[in-house]
Amino acid sequence: MDHNDSRLFRIRHSLAHVLAQAMQRYRPGTLLGFGPPVDDGFYYDFILPEPISEDDLPALQELMEAILAEKQEFAREDLPADAALERIRQMGEPHKEEYAQELIAKHGLASLSFYTNGTFVDMCEGPHVDSTRDIPRGCFKLHAVAGAYWRGDEKREMMTRVYGWAFEDKKELRTYEQARKEALERDHRKLGKELDLFTIDDVVGKGLPIWLQHGAVIVEELEKLAKEWEFQDGYERVRTPVLMRGRLYQISGHLELYKEGMWPGMPVDDDEVGDDASNFFLRPMNCPHHHMVFAARPRSYRDLPLRLAEYGNVFRYERSGTLHGLTRVRSMCMNDAHIYVTRDQIKSEFRKVMDLHRRYYDLFGFDHDKYHMRLSRWDPDDPKGREKYVHDPEAWEFSERVVREAMEESGIPFVEVKGEAAFYGPKIDVQFKTVGLKEFTLSTNQLDFAVPKRFRDA
């Protein structure tokens, strides 16, 4: 998504507020959830007094256009915590009040900001355009209605989410609409069914793909290719179980910092306690398992770099509302590798890995303008930093500097994004755009300075 200082971000964010204002006119008594800008536009979540469908979108769009013509100014107001809560109670917005109380109680915010345009008021950090006059006519289109749980929690109430596309002008919108039309014809879920590649059945479970005959052939041929190239590059193959005791994930830090993404632990008959350390867990990633391979016998610096590779099945708890074909699943087979190095080997090994990526992408004809690299960094100023990241500022600064230098020397274009790192180190995410111009992370390369140290200390 565009940086929040960009013009496009402000347009999209402002349109979300205009949508909410239009919905309250269209369905009086509507309650508000969240309404952020997203990669291709915006959405807003509502509790509606009466349901709507996509048949209602033209009328909503017309109301939004009328609001834009009113030339409403966006005005910001900052209120102390107590006054902000009272304002929200007067607005009669229970979901906003819940979130505001969390921001104040859990994150210690002393004040909250509000934006007003016309008669519409919303608790919001912004930023927005100065006026609805700054939003180009014909630059947006409402296109979908869906259900979404409040705060993404399936135990909470279901809200109605309305999606809109938005771009800098009408021409960009039309280009995107055409790309989306082509994407529907080439959607991998549609092709997977037509070509007998894979199926996902609720009887088996959401997010758990089953590879069919034709798909299995493709998967196996890709694995053969990867194993051959990795052998040539000095990787050694290992096999590790998909199930291990929680003690392993305690040592690695996953139970402390990644538990929300793991499936619940399973007690076994010979365990009386049944706590996280003694329960068994499906592995969410291969890192701790490969560290056990490394720890299986004494190692010398002469053994390094040691390159371990495995096609390992991993299982992650993804909320049902986020699942999407093969791009967001609960079970996947990762072509995963871990390279154990000395400090002075980090840069050269990182560059070799990036070169291997480019070889794959070139082989499969991925145009260089269809993907980019993203250096995902930690954010030391994040109020949740202690919960999200291993606290070792010196290690973070060193590792981010080395990865940045490796990328600069490789000549591969990349961008930097704060706050997207793994809990144990910075990473390079490879971001691809689909034919429908949606962006996905295809692969990740991480510099892991924290987890191996935990194993040494244990």
C-alpha positions, -999 to 999 in steps of 0.1 A, spaced: 0 0 0 12 35 -7 30 54 21 5 73 42 20 107 31 12 100 -5 -16 117 -24 -31 83 -34 -32 71 3 -50 103 13 -75 100 -15 -83 63 -6 -85 71 31 -108 100 25 -130 79 2 -135 54 30 -150 82 52 -171 94 23 -184 58 19 -193 56 56 -211 90 54 -230 77 23 -239 44 41 -253 63 71 -275 83 47 -285 51 28 -291 30 59 -299 54 89 -288 37 121 -257 22 106 -229 15 132 -192 19 122 -163 -5 123 -130 2 106 -124 19 72 -88 18 60 -72 24 27 -58 -8 11 -36 -17 -18 -61 -11 -45 -86 12 -28 -105 12 4 -132 -6 24 -154 1 54 -171 -23 79 -206 -17 91 -233 -31 113 -264 -24 92 -300 -22 104 -310 -38 71 -288 -59 48 -275 -48 15 -262 -66 -16 -241 -57 -46 -273 -45 -62 -271 -15 -38 -237 -4 -48 -247 19 -77 -270 38 -53 -242 41 -28 -218 52 -54 -242 79 -65 -245 91 -29 -207 93 -26 -205 113 -58 -231 137 -44 -210 141 -12 -179 148 -32 -198 176 -50 -206 192 -16 -170 203 -13 -166 192 23 -135 201 42 -116 175 63 -109 189 97 -88 173 124 -94 176 161 -73 161 189 -90 154 222 -76 143 256 -85 106 264 -115 113 287 -130 139 263 -124 115 233 -143 87 250 -171 110 258 -173 122 222 -175 86 210 -203 78 235 -222 108 221 -216 95 186 -233 62 197 -205 40 182 -199 10 206 -172 -5 183 -153 27 181 -156 31 219 -142 -4 225 -112 3 203 -106 37 218 -106 22 253 -80 -3 242 -58 24 227 -59 43 259 -57 15 284 -33 -9 267 -12 15 247 -12 45 269 -24 70 244 -31 103 262 -52 117 233 -72 106 203 -78 123 170 -110 128 150 -118 139 115 -149 158 105 -161 162 69 -196 177 65 -218 161 92 -197 130 94 -173 124 123 -149 95 127 -121 86 152 -91 84 129 -54 92 127 -56 104 91 -42 118 70 -68 129 45 -71 153 16 -80 189 25 -113 188 8 -135 164 -12 -127 188 -41 -92 172 -41 -107 138 -50 -108 134 -88 -142 125 -103 -145 90 -117 -114 78 -98 -132 52 -77 -157 24 -80 -176 3 -54 -172 -33 -65 -180 -59 -37 -199 -66 -5 -186 -92 19 -189 -104 55 -161 -97 80 -158 -104 117 -152 -74 140 -115 -72 147 -110 -103 125 -123 -125 154 -147 -152 143 -161 -152 179 -173 -116 174 -202 -102 154 -203 -104 116 -201 -70 99 -209 -60 63 -178 -49 44 -181 -27 13 -150 -26 -10 -141 2 -34 -113 6 -59 -96 40 -61 -68 55 -81 -53 89 -90 -76 93 -120 -103 77 -142 -78 62 -166 -59 43 -140 -92 30 -126 -102 17 -160 -68 0 -166 -71 -17 -132 -107 -28 -139 -95 -44 -172 -67 -62 -154 -92 -75 -128 -114 -88 -156 -85 -107 -171 -76 -120 -137 -110 -136 -132 -105 -156 -163 -70 -167 -152 -78 -170 -114 -57 -200 -101 -88 -213 -82 -108 -215 -114 -79 -230 -134 -71 -254 -105 -106 -269 -108 -107 -269 -146 -73 -286 -150 -75 -310 -121 -46 -294 -103 -59 -291 -67 -91 -290 -47 -100 -275 -13 -130 -292 4 -148 -282 36 -150 -318 45 -112 -319 48 -109 -284 61 -106 -248 49 -71 -238 38 -60 -274 34 -53 -280 -3 -54 -315 -19 -31 -319 -49 -49 -338 -77 -32 -359 -104 -21 -332 -127 -11 -308 -99 9 -335 -82 30 -340 -114 38 -303 -115 47 -302 -78 71 -332 -81 88 -318 -112 94 -285 -94 108 -303 -65 132 -322 -87 144 -290 -103 149 -273 -69 168 -303 -54 191 -304 -85 200 -267 -83 204 -268 -45 227 -298 -48 248 -278 -73 249 -249 -48 261 -270 -19 229 -277 0 225 -309 20 191 -323 24 175 -333 57 141 -346 69 124 -336 101 90 -345 117 60 -323 114 52 -328 151 74 -318 181 71 -310 217 63 -275 228 97 -274 246 113 -269 212 91 -239 204 97 -225 239 134 -225 232 130 -210 197 107 -183 210 77 -192 189 55 -200 219 63 -166 232 61 -145 201 43 -165 174 17 -186 193 -13 -169 176 -1 -183 143 3 -219 157 -23 -246 160 -32 -255 196 -10 -280 214 -20 -316 218 -15 -335 251 -5 -371 250 -14 -400 273 19 -402 291 19 -365 300 2 -356 333 8 -318 331 -3 -311 296 13 -276 295 28 -259 265 62 -275 271 50 -310 272 22 -307 246 29 -316 210 25 -289 182 23 -291 145 52 -271 132 45 -236 119 80 -234 102 111 -255 99 137 -232 116 137 -249 151 138 -283 135 168 -275 114 185 -260 145 182 -295 161 199 -309 131 227 -284 136 228 -293 173 229 -331 167 267 -331 170 295 -307 178 302 -282 151 334 -263 142 337 -230 123 354 -252 97 319 -268 90 306 -234 80 288 -224 59 265 -253 65 235 -253 41 206 -275 51 175 -278 29 141 -296 32 107 -297 15 89 -294 48 52 -294 55 42 -266 79 8 -258 95 -3 -223 104 -34 -210 120 -49 -185 96 -83 -170 103 -109 -184 79 -117 -150 66 -81 -145 53 -79 -178 34 -76 -175 -4 -70 -204 -27 -33 -213 -26 -21 -179 -17 -33 -180 19 -35 -215 34 -33 -234 66 -10 -262 53 18 -258 28 50 -275 18 79 -250 20 111 -254 0 130 -243 30 167 -239 38 188 -227 67 224 -217 62 247 -215 93 275 -190 89 301 -170 106 296 -132 108 320 -126 79 301 -151 57 267 -135 60 269 -111 31 283 -135 5 258 -162 14 229 -138 13 239 -127 -21 242 -163 -33 206 -169 -21 193 -139 -40 211 -150 -71 194 -184 -68 160 -166 -66 167 -147 -98 177 -179 -116 143 -194 -108 124 -163 -118 143 -159 -150 137 -196 -159 99 -193 -154 98 -161 -174 88 -137 -146 94 -102 -159 116 -81 -136 89 -54 -135 64 -79 -120 83 -83 -88 104 -64 -63 124 -71 -32 114 -56 2 137 -53 31 114 -58 61 129 -41 92 120 -40 129 105 -8 143 121 2 176 95 28 182 66 4 179 47 5 213 42 -33 209 79 -38 201 87 -59 231 58 -82 222 67 -84 185 105 -86 184 134 -101 202 149 -72 222 185 -69 210 190 -34 194 227 -40 186 219 -73 168 191 -56 149 213 -27 137 241 -50 126 219 -75 108 199 -48 90 231 -31 79 246 -64 65 214 -73 46 211 -38 32 248 -39 20 243 -74 4 212 -61 -15 230 -30 -27 260 -50 -39 238 -75 -57 223 -47 -77 187 -59 -71 163 -30 -66 146 -31 -32 125 -10 -9 126 -8 29 96 -11 52 97 -7 90 77 -29 112 75 -59 89 104 -80 102 101 -114 117 104 -115 155 140 -129 153 155 -108 125 152 -87 93 141 -103 61 139 -99 23 104 -105 10 100 -111 -27 68 -93 -37 50 -104 -69 20 -89 -87 -6 -112 -101 -23 -107 -135 -50 -89 -115 -23 -66 -100 -27 -80 -65 6 -82 -46 17 -113 -27 48 -124 -9 62 -153 -29 92 -161 -8 112 -148 21 149 -147 31 156 -140 67 187 -132 88 180 -151 120 202 -139 148 180 -147 177 168 -183 175 202 -200 171 214 -181 202 184 -194 222 194 -229 213 230 -223 223 219 -208 256 195 -237 262 
